[in-house]
Amino acid sequence: MNRIALAHAAAAAAALSAGTAVVATRFVIGETDPLALVFYRYVVSIVCFAPVMPMLWPKERLSASEYGKIAAFGILFFVFFPWAFNAALHFNPAARGAVGLATIPIQTLLVAAAFGRERLTSSKMAGVALAFCGILIAFGTAAFGHGNTGSLKGDGLMLLGVFCAAVYSVFGRATLMKHGALFVTALGMTFAVAALLPVIAIGHGGLALPTLTTKGWVAVIFLGSIGGAVQFSLFMWALRWLPPTTTVLYLTLNPIAAMVLGIVVLGEQLTAELVAGMVLVLAGILIGSGAFAKLRKPGLELS
């Protein structure tokens, strides 16, 4: 199997892992606050990376500006993105949160087009329209009815987090290619934990381990290992070898996995609005990224 095929497989595996992470977050988010969950999740991730970190470190010396880039990208993707993600799930169920998360490909297209990284074609504009119509249908009156400010807050937080991920996907790829996906991921997480350290220490009166149930600790360990070190390593590695829009396209698997797990594990209700909205989101992503047009042409592969 060649490197490009492996990158496609890695992106798909990362997306499925992200879908399970949505449900795992719902298990523990009621036992702690969003920032603390981010902090302890990535502490677990750093522990997972520690044994291999010496092998990942580049042989050439990094400049201060390169360290600065990795730190900035790490804080953006491993602090602001998961904080908004976790905070959103305080208000919204897993499947609904996953639908908002599925707009990452659309927001990535918009960011790339706005900064001249990609051309915004009519098909991409149609994809954006379809996807956001899907969001409106899926959220429905539960989001925009009277007295439902919590749902609106959760939706806004999720879309804000998605925007952070989109910016990282577009602008972080060059750093990943230059220094290696695993190294940038591990060091970025380390900078993220360092940035959160004083915030958690002050906010919680120290760095004592949080008081969680057994189920909560299992969720945190899963989020830090499979849903952290493994998931983000796969995603970053795929992003190194595939264009950003192609890599994030696989995140359409995320809401499907989260929806199934949310119904089976959390007992959440599957509604017609959610299914219709998700179909439109997925259709918008496929059309907006050009994947649908490529699949219609014989002899062409998705890349």
Backbone as a ProteinNet text record, in pm:
[ID]
protein_1_A
[PRIMARY]
MNRIALAHAAAAAAALSAGTAVVATRFVIGETDPLALVFYRYVVSIVCFAPVMPMLWPKERLSASEYGKIAAFGILFFVFFPWAFNAALHFNPAARGAVGLATIPIQTLLVAAAFGRERLTSSKMAGVALAFCGILIAFGTAAFGHGNTGSLKGDGLMLLGVFCAAVYSVFGRATLMKHGALFVTALGMTFAVAALLPVIAIGHGGLALPTLTTKGWVAVIFLGSIGGAVQFSLFMWALRWLPPTTTVLYLTLNPIAAMVLGIVVLGEQLTAELVAGMVLVLAGILIGSGAFAKLRKPGLELS
[TERTIARY]
85.3	0	89.1	65.3	150.7	114.7	198.5	185.4	54	10	-115	-233.5	-232.8	-341.3	-342.2	-223.9	-214.4	-266.8	-240	-288	-440.8	-501.8	-648.5	-700.6	-635.7	-677.8	-660.1	-550.2	-525.5	-630.9	-668.2	-769.7	-904.5	-938.6	-1065.1	-1064.8	-953.8	-944.3	-951.1	-886.1	-889.7	-1031.7	-1104.7	-1241.3	-1332	-1317.5	-1398	-1364	-1235.9	-1194.2	-1252.2	-1255.5	-1312.6	-1461	-1530.3	-1672	-1693.1	-1606.3	-1617.3	-1577.3	-1486.7	-1444.4	-1559.2	-1649.1	-1766.4	-1847.8	-1871.1	-1951.3	-1875.9	-1744.6	-1665	-1666.5	-1663.6	-1668.3	-1799.4	-1908.6	-2039.1	-2043.5	-1964.9	-1963	-1903.1	-1803.3	-1726.3	-1748.2	-1806.3	-1811.9	-1893.1	-1987.4	-2065.7	-1991.1	-1873.5	-1797.3	-1683.6	-1655.5	-1546.3	-1578.4	-1492.9	-1516.1	-1439	-1478.2	-1417.5	-1265.9	-1211.5	-1067.1	-990.5	-1043.1	-976.9	-975	-1083.2	-1086.9	-982.3	-968.9	-865.2	-727.5	-702.5	-571.1	-536.4	-623.1	-591.3	-592.9	-673.5	-672.4	-535.3	-478.4	-350.6	-231.6	-250.8	-147.7	-133.1	-246.3	-243.8	-177.5	-208.5	-148.1	3	51.4	195.9	264.2	200.4	254.6	267.7	169.3	174.8	290.2	315.8	422.1	561.6	571.1	701	803.8	767.6	869.3	930.8	854	903.9	949.4	930.8	964	1110.4	1208.7	1348.6	1371.7	1298.4	1313.6	1246.4	1146.9	1072.8	1143.8	1231.3	1291.7	1379.7	1361.2	1441.2	1589.8	1672.4	1817.3	1866.9	1803.5	1844.6	1785.9	1857.9	1815	1700.1	1595.3	1480.8	1506.8	1465.5	1478.4	1368	1385.3	1284.5	1151.6	1157.4	1033.7	958.4	1032.5	967.7	901.7	971.9	909.4	783.5	791.6	676.6	558.7	585.5	477.3	411.5	494.9	440.1	359.5	409.3	336.9	203.1	203.9	79.8	-21.5	25.3	-64.8	-114.5	-25.5	-65.1	-172.4	-157	-256.3	-388.6	-380.9	-502.1	-579.1	-506.2	-573.2	-596.7	-509.8	-521.5	-572	-599.4	-660.4	-793.9	-791	-914.5	-1015.1	-967.8	-1058.6	-1124.5	-1048.6	-1115.5	-1193.1	-1147.3	-1225	-1364	-1370.7	-1500.5	-1582.5	-1515.2	-1581	-1642.7	-1562.9	-1611.9	-1723.2	-1704.7	-1806	-1936.9	-1929.3	-2050.4	-2128.7	-2056.9	-2123.6	-2180.5	-2157.5	-2229.1	-2376.6	-2403.9	-2537.8	-2608.4	-2531.3	-2590	-2555.6	-2643.6	-2613.4	-2504.9	-2449.8	-2335	-2364.2	-2478.7	-2508.3	-2521.3	-2584.6	-2600.9	-2465.8	-2383.4	-2249.7	-2168.7	-2185.2	-2110.5	-2152	-2279	-2323.2	-2252.2	-2241.8	-2167.1	-2021.1	-1965.6	-1826.2	-1803.7	-1907.8	-1895.7	-1882.5	-1894	-1874.3	-1726.4	-1636.7	-1493.3	-1451.5	-1492.4	-1451.9	-1501.9	-1623.3	-1678.5	-1601.5	-1578.7	-1504.5	-1360	-1303.2	-1168.1	-1164.5	-1265.8	-1273.8	-1283.1	-1364	-1381.8	-1252.5	-1184	-1058.5	-953.3	-943.1	-845	-872	-1000.1	-1035.3	-1009.5	-1040.8	-1024	-878.5	-786.4	-644.1	-570.1	-646.2	-585.1	-521.3	-553.3	-496.6	-574.2	-701.5	-784.6	-882	-925.6	-1022	-1163.5	-1247.2	-1385.3	-1472.2	-1500.1	-1578.6	-1727.8	-1808.7	-1953.9	-1993.8	-1924	-1956.7	-1924	-1815.4	-1780.7	-1882.5	-1927.7	-2029.6	-2159.9	-2195.3	-2316.8	-2302.5	-2181.5	-2157.8	-2174.6	-2124.4	-2139.4	-2287.1	-2364.1	-2507.1	-2580.5	-2550.6	-2615.6	-2582.7	-2456	-2413.6	-2479	-2483.4	-2541.2	-2693.7	-2756.2	-2900.3	-2923.5	-2831.5	-2842.1	-2830.6	-2740.3	-2726.5	-2856.1	-2914.8	-3039.6	-3151.7	-3160.6	-3265.9	-3241.9	-3115.1	-3083.9	-3107.9	-3072.6	-3090.4	-3236.1	-3303.8	-3447.1	-3491.5	-3613.7	-3672.8	-3601.7	-3534	-3462.3	-3351.6	-3296.9	-3189.8	-3241.8	-3345.1	-3386.4	-3520.9	-3579.8	-3705	-3681.8	-3789	-3779.6	-3737.8	-3653.6	-3612.9	-3508.8	-3442.2	-3341.9	-3204.5	-3167.8	-3039.4	-2922	-2941.7	-2834.1	-2793.1	-2891.6	-2861.5	-2791.5	-2836.7	-2771.1	-2626.7	-2604.3	-2468.5	-2381.2	-2436	-2361.9	-2328.8	-2425.9	-2401.3	-2290.4	-2297.3	-2196	-2057.7	-2048.3	-1919.1	-1861.7	-1947.3	-1899.6	-1848.8	-1921.7	-1878.8	-1750.7	-1734.1	-1610.2	-1492.3	-1513.9	-1409.3	-1373.1	-1473.6	-1451.4	-1368.3	-1393.5	-1316.8	-1168.8	-1140	-1000.2	-935.8	-1009.3	-956.3	-934.7	-1024.1	-1010.5	-886.1	-862.1	-742.8	-617.1	-617.3	-502	-480.3	-587.2	-575.7	-515.3	-547.4	-497.6	-354.8	-327.1	-198	-94.3	-138.1	-43.5	23.2	-25.5	25.7	173.7	216.9	357.2	449.6	411.1	491.5	495.2	381.6	376.8	470.5	470.7	555.6	703	733.3	872.4	936	860.4	918.7	865.2	762.1	706.4	580	478.3	347.4	348.9	415.1	413.6	486.6	601.3	677.1	596.7	539	461.4	339.6	275.6	159.6	199.1	305.5	349.1	395.7	476.5	526.3	414	322.5	207.9	122.2	100.8	25.3	98.4	231.7	311.7	299	307	287.8	146.5	47.5	-90.3	-106.7	-48.6	-56.2	17.7	133.8	209.8	130.7	58.6	-22	-139.4	-193.5	-308.3	-269.1	-143.3	-98.4	-131.8	-93.7	-127.1	-276.7	-346.9	-492.5	-561.3	-523.8	-584.2	-542.7	-414.2	-364.5	-438.1	-458.6	-527.8	-676.9	-736.3	-880.7	-924.3	-835.1	-872.2	-797.1	-723.6	-651.8	-539.7	-479	-370.4	-387.5	-298.8	-300.3	-331.3	-409.7	-450.1	-537.9	-532	-612.8	-760.7	-838.3	-981.6	-1053.4	-1163.2	-1245.3	-1345.9	-1320.4	-1406.1	-1454.6	-1564.9	-1611.5	-1521.7	-1535.7	-1459	-1487.5	-1613.9	-1651.8	-1587	-1578.3	-1515	-1367.1	-1296.7	-1153.6	-1128.7	-1213.7	-1200.3	-1215.6	-1311.8	-1334.2	-1212.8	-1154.5	-1038.1	-919.1	-895.1	-782.5	-804	-927.1	-955.6	-933.8	-983.1	-969	-823	-740.1	-599.4	-516.7	-553.9	-476.3	-531.8	-637.3	-696.7	-754.4	-829.7	-892.4	-801.9	-677.4	-583	-458.2	-363.6	-235.9	-253.9	-336.2	-354.3	-434.7	-549.2	-637.3	-568.2	-505.3	-444.8	-318.3	-247	-129.9	-171.4	-276.5	-327.1	-374.5	-449	-502.3	-389.5	-291.7	-180.6	-95.1	-74.5	3.9	-67.7	-199.2	-276.7	-272	-280.2	-277.3	-143.7	-38.6	93.3	99.1	29	41.3	-77.4	-188.2	-306.9	-340.4	-405.8	-450	-546.8	-551.4	-639.7	-785	-838.5	-979.8	-1006.7	-909.9	-926.2	-918.7	-824.5	-808.8	-932.8	-980	-1094.9	-1223.8	-1224.9	-1341.9	-1378.4	-1277.7	-1303.6	-1372.1	-1372	-1441.7	-1592.6	-1640.4	-1782.4	-1818.5	-1719.6	-1745.2	-1770.1	-1721.8	-1733.2	-1878.2	-1966.7	-2103.8	-2177.7	-2142.1	-2208.4	-2174.5	-2045	-2001.9	-2060.5	-2057.7	-2109.1	-2259.6	-2331.3	-2475.8	-2511.9	-2445.1	-2473.1	-2439.8	-2322.1	-2281.4	-2368.9	-2408.2	-2493	-2627.9	-2680.5	-2809.3	-2794.3	-2689	-2669.9	-2620.6	-2521.4	-2456.6	-2525.6	-2561.4	-2617.4	-2770	-2832.6	-2978.3	-3040.4	-2966.1	-3019.9	-3119.4	-3205.6	-3312.9	-3270.1	-3299.9	-3272.9	-3397.3	-3384.9	-3498.7	-3484	-3597.2	-3595.9	-3519.4	-3531.8	-3461	-3309.7	-3264	-3121.1	-3067.4	-3142.4	-3100.2	-3099	-3205.2	-3212.1	-3100.4	-3077.6	-2971.1	-2835.2	-2812	-2683.2	-2662.5	-2768.5	-2758.3	-2718	-2778.4	-2744.8	-2602	-2560	-2422.4	-2323.4	-2346.5	-2256.2	-2256.8	-2376.1	-2384.7	-2311.3	-2327.4	-2258.7	-2108.3	-2059.9	-1915.5	-1862.6	-1934	-1890.8	-1887.5	-1991.3	-1997.4	-1897.5	-1890.6	-1803.6	-1656.1	-1617.2	-1476.5	-1437.8	-1537.6	-1508.3	-1502.1	-1526.3	-1517.8	-1624.1	-1744.4	-1852.5	-1819.3	-1761.8	-1725.1	-1614.1	-1518.7	-1409.8	-1459.9	-1551.8	-1603	-1683	-1738.3	-1814.7	-1726.3	-1599	-1507.3	-1433	-1447.2	-1379.9	-1228.1	-1160.8	-1014.6	-950.8	-1032.7	-976.6	-997.2	-898.7	-906.4	-920.8	-983.3	-994.4	-857.1	-817.6	-686.6	-691.6
-119.6	0	124.8	217.8	335.6	438.6	541.8	641.2	718.5	750.7	825.3	741.2	612.2	524.1	511.5	503.1	498	627.2	739.7	868.1	872.4	820.6	812.7	725.2	610.1	520.6	586.1	659.7	728	834.7	910	1014.3	953.1	840.9	774.6	722.3	659.9	608.2	721.5	834.9	949.4	1003.1	1007.2	1058.1	967.6	835.3	742.5	753.3	770.9	789.6	917.9	1022.8	1150.4	1135.8	1051.7	1027.7	962	866.5	803.6	900.7	993.9	1092.7	1185.5	1213	1295.3	1229.6	1099.5	1027.2	1015.5	987.9	977.6	1109.4	1221	1351.6	1370.7	1321.6	1333.7	1253.9	1145.7	1065	1140.4	1226.9	1285.8	1435.6	1502.2	1647.9	1700.4	1622.4	1666.9	1658.4	1592.3	1573.2	1673.4	1751.3	1848.3	1963.9	2065.8	2177.9	2156.1	2225.7	2200.2	2216.8	2322.3	2344.5	2236.8	2196.2	2091.3	1960.8	1931.6	1810.5	1815.8	1932.4	1949.2	1924.5	1983.4	1973.1	1827.6	1758.1	1622.1	1524.6	1553.7	1469.7	1471.6	1592.1	1601.3	1568.8	1572.3	1517.5	1367.6	1299.1	1156.5	1137.5	1225.7	1215.7	1231.7	1328	1351.2	1229.5	1167.6	1044.8	936.1	928.5	830.5	861.1	988.8	1027.9	1020.1	1030.8	1044.5	938	809.4	708.3	723.4	780.5	788.9	929.5	1026.6	1164.5	1183.8	1118.7	1136.2	1092.1	991.4	944	1037.9	1111.9	1202.2	1336.2	1372.7	1505.8	1523.1	1632.2	1653	1665.5	1619.7	1627.7	1770.9	1849	1988	2072.5	2177.6	2265	2353.8	2362.3	2446.5	2589.8	2684.3	2825.2	2865.8	2981.3	3031.1	3054.1	3098.7	3123.1	2993.2	2882.6	2753.8	2703.2	2720	2684.9	2769.1	2896.6	2985.2	2940.6	2898.2	2848.9	2724.8	2630.6	2506.4	2535.6	2629.4	2666.5	2730.7	2822.8	2891.9	2794.6	2708.3	2609.2	2511.7	2473.8	2381.4	2439.8	2566.5	2630.9	2648.4	2680.6	2697.2	2565.7	2458.7	2332.1	2246.2	2255.8	2168.5	2238.4	2369.5	2439.9	2500.1	2593.3	2662.6	2568.3	2483.1	2390.9	2292.9	2216.4	2122.9	2191.9	2312.6	2383.6	2416.1	2472.8	2505.5	2379.2	2273.7	2145.4	2091.2	2086	2034.7	2122.4	2254.3	2346.4	2331.6	2308.5	2290.4	2168.3	2062.8	1940	1949.5	2062.9	2090.7	2116.8	2167.5	2212.6	2122.2	2053.5	1976.7	1828.7	1740	1596.9	1564.8	1443.6	1405.3	1413.9	1362.1	1360.2	1501.6	1589.3	1727.5	1799.6	1774.8	1833.1	1784.4	1658.6	1602.2	1664.1	1701.3	1767.2	1901.6	1977.7	2103	2078.7	1972.5	1938.6	1901.5	1850.5	1810.1	1927.4	2049.9	2166.3	2202.7	2125.7	2153.4	2161	2065.2	2077	2204.9	2245.2	2366.5	2489.2	2499.4	2614.5	2614.4	2495.8	2486.7	2542.5	2510.2	2563.7	2716	2769	2914.2	2984.1	2928.5	2987.9	2981.4	2866.3	2850.7	2948	2966.3	3058.6	3203.3	3237.1	3375	3418.9	3326	3360.5	3314.2	3286.3	3254.5	3117.9	3027.3	2892.7	2802.4	2832	2758.6	2856.1	2818.3	2902	2859.2	2954.9	2926.6	2920.5	2799.6	2779	2774.1	2769.4	2762.4	2633.5	2523.1	2397.3	2406.1	2474.3	2490.5	2580.2	2685.1	2772.1	2697.1	2610.1	2528.9	2434.1	2379.8	2290.5	2360.6	2483.8	2562.8	2585.6	2622.6	2648.9	2523.7	2409.4	2284.3	2247.4	2258.7	2218.6	2303.2	2433.4	2518.7	2509.8	2477.5	2446.5	2320.4	2224.7	2103.2	2131.7	2223	2260	2321.6	2409.4	2474.6	2373.5	2276.7	2175.2	2085.3	2043.3	1952.2	2018.3	2146.8	2215.6	2251.3	2292.8	2317.1	2407.5	2382.5	2466.9	2448.4	2335.3	2313.4	2415.5	2464.9	2562.9	2705.3	2729	2866.8	2902.6	2809.4	2840.7	2928.2	2979.3	3066.6	2984.9	3046	2982	2873.4	2868.9	2766.7	2828.3	2921.2	2989.3	2894.9	2788.5	2694.2	2625.1	2582.5	2516.5	2610.5	2734.7	2832.8	2855.2	2859.4	2877.6	2758.1	2638	2518.5	2516.5	2558.2	2563.1	2662.6	2779.8	2882.4	2838.8	2773.8	2724.9	2618.3	2528.7	2424.4	2484.1	2579.5	2640.8	2722.1	2784.1	2855.6	2758	2645.9	2545	2490.6	2469.1	2420.5	2520.3	2648.6	2751.7	2743.3	2720.4	2705	2586.2	2475.8	2357.6	2383.8	2461.4	2493.7	2577.6	2675.5	2759.4	2674.4	2583.8	2496.1	2408.7	2352.1	2262.6	2333.5	2460.1	2535.2	2583.4	2640.1	2706.5	2619.4	2511.8	2428.3	2322.2	2300.8	2190.7	2208.1	2330.1	2353.1	2314.1	2344.2	2307.2	2156	2089.7	1944	1880.7	1933.5	1879.5	1903.3	2014.5	2050.8	1969.6	1945.7	1884.9	1745.6	1700.4	1569.1	1578.8	1503.7	1514.6	1472.9	1362.2	1313.1	1408.9	1461.4	1554.6	1682.2	1739.3	1863.2	1839.6	1724	1691.7	1681.5	1606	1585.9	1716.3	1794.6	1919.7	2022.2	2023.6	2114.3	2085.7	1956.4	1919.5	1962.1	1949.8	1990.3	2139.5	2219.9	2363.9	2395.4	2321.4	2343.4	2317.3	2206.9	2174	2278.4	2325	2427.9	2557.7	2592.6	2714.5	2702.8	2582.8	2562.3	2543.8	2509.7	2477.5	2586.8	2714.2	2817.3	2843.5	2829.9	2852.6	2749.5	2622.5	2515.8	2528.3	2561.3	2572.5	2682.4	2796.7	2908.7	2879.5	2830.2	2806.7	2695.3	2596.5	2481	2476.4	2583.5	2588.4	2487.1	2453	2355.1	2257.8	2157.2	2060.3	1919.6	1907.6	1776.5	1707.9	1577	1502.1	1529.9	1544.5	1571.5	1450.7	1476.6	1369.4	1324.5	1209.3	1156.6	1017.2	977.6	840.9	748.4	620.3	522.8	541.6	561.8	583.4	710.1	814.7	939.3	922.3	847.3	824.1	740.4	641.4	560.9	650.3	743.1	835.1	925.7	978.8	1067.6	992.4	871.4	792.1	759	726.3	700.9	826.4	940.5	1066.6	1107.1	1075.2	1112	1017.4	890.3	790.4	770.4	692.4	665.2	792.3	868.6	990.4	1112.1	1095	1206.3	1175.9	1104.4	1075.8	1002.5	898.9	819.4	896.5	948.9	1018.3	1135.9	1224.3	1343.4	1310.6	1206.5	1165.2	1117	1037.8	990	1105.6	1198.4	1311.7	1400.5	1430.6	1517.1	1450.1	1319.4	1248.1	1250.1	1230.9	1237.5	1378.3	1479.1	1618.2	1652.5	1583.5	1608.6	1563	1454.8	1395.2	1420.9	1468.8	1498.1	1646.9	1704.7	1844.1	1861.5	1980.2	2000	1963.2	2003.7	1975.4	1826.6	1752.3	1608.1	1541.7	1585.3	1526.6	1548.4	1671.7	1700.1	1643.4	1608	1544.5	1417.2	1346.4	1221.4	1243.9	1367.6	1395.9	1383.2	1362.5	1332.9	1198.6	1112.6	987.9	1012.5	1125.2	1158.4	1162.7	1242.2	1248.4	1116.3	1036.9	907.1	817.9	810.2	729.6	782.7	914.1	973.5	953.6	963.6	946.6	804.5	706.2	566	537.5	582.6	559.1	636.1	758	837.2	771.3	707.3	639	508.6	430.4	299.5	310.6	398.7	405	503.3	621.4	726	728.9	649.2	646.1	771	842.9	964.9	931.2	1025.7	1002.6	1043.4	957.3	987.1	1050.4	1173.3	1244.2	1255.8	1275.2	1291	1417.3	1523.1	1647.9	1628.6	1550.9	1527.7	1447.8	1345.7	1264.9	1348.4	1426.1	1509.3	1613.1	1673.9	1772.3	1711.6	1594.1	1528.4	1490.6	1445.3	1411.5	1534.6	1649.6	1772.7	1817.6	1802.2	1837.4	1752.3	1621.6	1532.5	1560.2	1586.5	1618.2	1747.8	1846.8	1974.4	1959	1876.1	1854.3	1783	1680.8	1607.1	1696.1	1776.8	1865.5	1980.2	2039.4	2154.4	2122.6	2000.3	1962.1	1911.5	1889.1	1836.6	1685.7	1618.7	1472.6	1409.8	1465.6	1408.9	1415.8	1528	1542.5	1444.7	1422.5	1330	1186.7	1150.6	1014.6	984.6	1087.4	1068	1047.6	1083.8	1070	937.3	849.2	720.2	737.8	651	651.1	750.4	830.7	928.5	881.8	905.2	867.1	991.7	974.5	1085.6	1117.9	1244.2	1282	1422.2
0	0	0	-95	-103.1	2.9	11.1	117.4	108	-13.9	-29.7	16.3	-19.3	24.6	176.5	235.3	381.6	444.7	379.8	431.7	430.4	323.8	319.4	433	454.3	561.7	698.2	716.4	843.7	869.4	766.1	782.1	819.7	757.3	789.2	932.5	974.4	1111.1	1213	1183.3	1273.5	1288.3	1177.3	1182	1264.3	1248.9	1327.2	1475.4	1505.7	1644.2	1701.5	1619.5	1664.8	1696.1	1619	1646.7	1781.8	1816.2	1948.1	2058.6	2027.7	2127	2165.4	2069.7	2100.3	2210.9	2197.1	2295.7	2428.1	2422.3	2544.6	2621.5	2549.3	2613.9	2688.1	2628.7	2693.4	2824.3	2833.1	2954.2	3072.7	3045.7	3154.6	3170.3	3070.9	3073.2	3191.1	3242.6	3357.1	3489	3489.5	3612.7	3628.7	3526.7	3533.1	3440.1	3438.2	3348.3	3217.9	3109.3	2978.6	2973.4	3036.9	3031.8	3108.8	3221.8	3298.8	3221.4	3149.7	3068.4	2958.2	2894	2792.1	2852.4	2968.2	3032.4	3064.7	3136.4	3178.5	3061	2960.3	2840.1	2774.5	2759	2689	2778.4	2909.4	2997.5	2968.4	2953.9	2918.3	2782.2	2686.3	2553.2	2558.8	2638.2	2650.4	2711.8	2809.9	2869.1	2762.4	2672.6	2563.7	2467.5	2442.2	2348.6	2410	2542.7	2609.7	2570.1	2563.1	2530.2	2391.5	2295.9	2158	2119.8	2209.6	2177.5	2136.6	2203.8	2159.5	2015.1	1970.1	1832.3	1732.3	1779.3	1690.3	1672.2	1767.1	1765.3	1641.1	1565.4	1443.4	1474.3	1381.3	1400.1	1389	1299.7	1285.3	1398.6	1432.4	1541.6	1495.2	1577	1543.5	1587.5	1504.1	1539.7	1635.9	1698.9	1792	1721.4	1594.4	1520	1493.1	1469.7	1446.2	1574.3	1687	1814.5	1837.5	1799.5	1815.3	1731.9	1607.4	1521.2	1580.5	1624.1	1679.1	1805.1	1888.6	2010.2	1976.2	1880.5	1842.5	1784.6	1694.5	1636	1742.4	1835.4	1940.8	2030.6	2068.6	2154	2079.4	1951.6	1871.4	1861.4	1826.8	1796	1919.3	2019.4	2135	2260.5	2252.4	2364.1	2321.8	2226.8	2188.6	2122.8	2031.7	1963.6	2061.5	2142.4	2233.7	2344.5	2387.9	2489.9	2436.5	2315.5	2255.8	2232.4	2188.4	2164.4	2293.2	2400.8	2529.4	2585.6	2575.5	2628	2552.2	2420.9	2341	2386.9	2426	2467.9	2609.1	2676.3	2800.3	2769.8	2649.1	2614.7	2513.4	2428.4	2319.1	2328.3	2279.5	2277.1	2175.5	2184.1	2102.6	1952.6	1909.7	1766.3	1710.5	1787	1742.3	1738.5	1839.6	1839.1	1720.5	1684.3	1571.8	1439.1	1425.5	1302.3	1287.1	1397.6	1391.3	1360.1	1417.6	1392.2	1246.1	1180.8	1040	944.6	995.6	908.3	895	954.9	941.1	793.9	706.9	565.7	499.8	534.6	474	521.8	650.9	702.5	652.1	633.5	578.2	436.6	356.6	221	222.5	313.7	320.7	363.7	464.4	510.6	400.3	333.3	225.9	112.3	78.3	-29.5	10.6	135.9	182	179.7	201	204.1	78.4	-26.5	-153.9	-162.3	-70.5	-74.7	-169.9	-192.5	-287.3	-352.3	-472.1	-543.8	-506.3	-469.4	-430.2	-555.3	-602.9	-724.4	-691.6	-797.9	-778.5	-706.7	-735.3	-668.4	-519.6	-485.6	-345.1	-274.2	-343.8	-284.6	-263.2	-360.1	-345.3	-228	-211.6	-98.8	34	43	165.5	196.1	93.6	113.1	160.4	97.6	136.6	280.6	315	448.5	557.1	536.6	639.3	642.7	528.5	530.9	613.7	599.2	678.9	827	864.4	1005	1057.4	977.9	1020.1	1039.2	947	956.9	1077.3	1097.3	1207.7	1343.1	1355	1482.3	1505.2	1398	1401.8	1515	1560.7	1664.8	1799.1	1816.1	1942.4	1962.2	1849.3	1859	1857	1779.5	1756	1817	1891.5	1958.7	2080	2134.5	2251.7	2374	2456.1	2580	2563.8	2449.4	2426	2404.2	2490.5	2474.5	2494.4	2573.4	2594.7	2466.2	2386.9	2260.5	2165.4	2158.3	2072	2116.1	2246	2297	2259.3	2272.4	2234	2085.9	2002.3	1857.7	1824.9	1887.7	1860.7	1903.8	2019.9	2068	1975	1926.3	1836.5	1705.6	1650.1	1524.4	1544.3	1661.8	1691.3	1698.6	1764.3	1771.1	1634.6	1552.5	1416.3	1336.1	1356.8	1286.3	1323.8	1451.3	1494.8	1423.8	1413.3	1345.8	1197.3	1136.4	994.4	969	1054.6	1041.6	1055.1	1151	1169.2	1045.9	991	875.4	755.3	738.1	623	644.5	761.2	783.1	854.9	917.8	990.7	905.7	784.8	701.4	668	641.8	606.6	720.9	843.8	959.9	977.8	953.9	962	860	739.2	633.7	662.8	726.9	751.5	864.3	971.3	1090.8	1123.2	1053.1	1082.2	1165.2	1125.4	1188.7	1335.6	1367.6	1505	1599.2	1553.9	1637.3	1662.3	1558.3	1572.9	1661.9	1647	1730.5	1877.2	1905.3	2043.9	2107.3	2034.5	2090.6	2103.5	2007	2015.2	2136.7	2166.2	2286.3	2412.9	2410.5	2527.2	2553	2447.7	2463.1	2512.7	2465	2507.1	2657.1	2703.9	2847	2929.9	2880.6	2952.6	2963.1	2855.3	2856.9	2954.3	2967.5	3055.6	3201.3	3226.2	3361.8	3463.5	3439.7	3539	3548.9	3437.5	3438.9	3527.3	3511	3590.7	3737.4	3760.6	3898.3	3974.6	3908.7	3975.1	3989.5	3882.9	3884.1	3977.3	3998.8	4081	4213	4242.2	4368.7	4378.9	4265.7	4264.2	4149.3	4145.8	4036.2	4085.5	4190.5	4238.5	4134.2	4130.8	4035.4	4059.6	3953.2	3971.5	4029.7	4094.8	4151.2	4046.8	3987.3	3882.3	3919.2	3860.6	3875.6	3793.3	3814.8	3735.7	3587.4	3554.7	3414.9	3360.9	3444.9	3402.1	3374.6	3460.6	3439.3	3314.6	3291.2	3168.6	3046.1	3051.7	2940.3	2918.9	3028.9	3017.6	2959.1	3006.4	2955.4	2807.8	2770.4	2629	2545.8	2596.4	2522.4	2506.5	2604.5	2596.1	2511.9	2508.5	2434.1	2293.5	2280.5	2147.8	2087.4	2169.2	2119.6	2120.4	2164	2168	2088.4	2150	2084.5	1951.8	1951.7	1829.1	1725.4	1766.2	1672	1604.1	1682.4	1624.2	1546.3	1586.5	1509.4	1370.7	1365.6	1236.2	1149.1	1211.1	1134.9	1082.6	1169.7	1128.5	1021.3	1034.4	935.2	799.4	801.2	677.7	618.7	705.6	659.5	596.5	638.4	579.9	433.7	400.2	268	176.2	232.5	152.2	162.4	60.4	71.2	187.9	249.3	365.2	339.4	223.5	198.1	182.8	129.3	117.1	253.7	337	469.8	554.5	559.7	645.9	588.1	459.4	401.1	476.7	523.8	595.4	728.8	777.6	902.7	888	764.6	747.2	810	832.5	904.5	1052.7	1102.4	1244.1	1292.9	1230	1281.8	1269.5	1168.9	1153.8	1271.6	1304.9	1418.8	1548.8	1567	1690	1702.8	1590.6	1593.8	1635.6	1575.1	1608.5	1754.5	1799.4	1937.7	2036.7	1998.8	2086.1	2109.7	2006.4	2017.6	2095.3	2062.6	2124.3	2268.4	2292.2	2423.5	2516.9	2465.2	2550.8	2551.7	2465.5	2460.9	2403.5	2318.6	2258.2	2147	2119	2022.7	1882.2	1786.8	1646.6	1586.1	1536.4	1478.9	1328	1261.2	1115.9	1076.8	1157.9	1128.2	1133	1231.5	1243.3	1124.9	1083.5	969.3	842.1	818.4	698.7	697.7	813.8	821.6	795.7	849	829	682.9	617.7	474.7	394.1	424.7	353.1	383.9	508.9	545.2	466.1	463.8	392.8	242.9	188.2	45.1	15	102.3	82.3	85.9	176.7	187	62.7	17.2	-101.2	-225	-241.3	-358.2	-344.5	-226.2	-205.9	-217.2	-181.2	-189.8	-327.5	-415.4	-548.5	-553.6	-438.8	-436.4	-525.1	-526.6	-607.5	-755.9	-799.7	-940.3	-979.2	-888.4	-917.9	-927.5	-837.7	-838.6	-966	-1028.1	-1151.6	-1273	-1262.6	-1375.8	-1365.8	-1465.4	-1458.6	-1462.5	-1386	-1389.4	-1295	-1224.3	-1130.8	-988.5	-905.2	-765.5	-679.1	-564.3	-469.5	-412.8	-421.5	-369.6	-317.1
[MASK]
+++++++++++++++++++++++++++++++++++++++++++++++++++++++++++++++++++++++++++++++++++++++++++++++++++++++++++++++++++++++++++++++++++++++++++++++++++++++++++++++++++++++++++++++++++++++++++++++++++++++++++++++++++++++++++++++++++++++++++++++++++++++++++++++++++++++++++++++++++++++++++++++++++++++++++++++

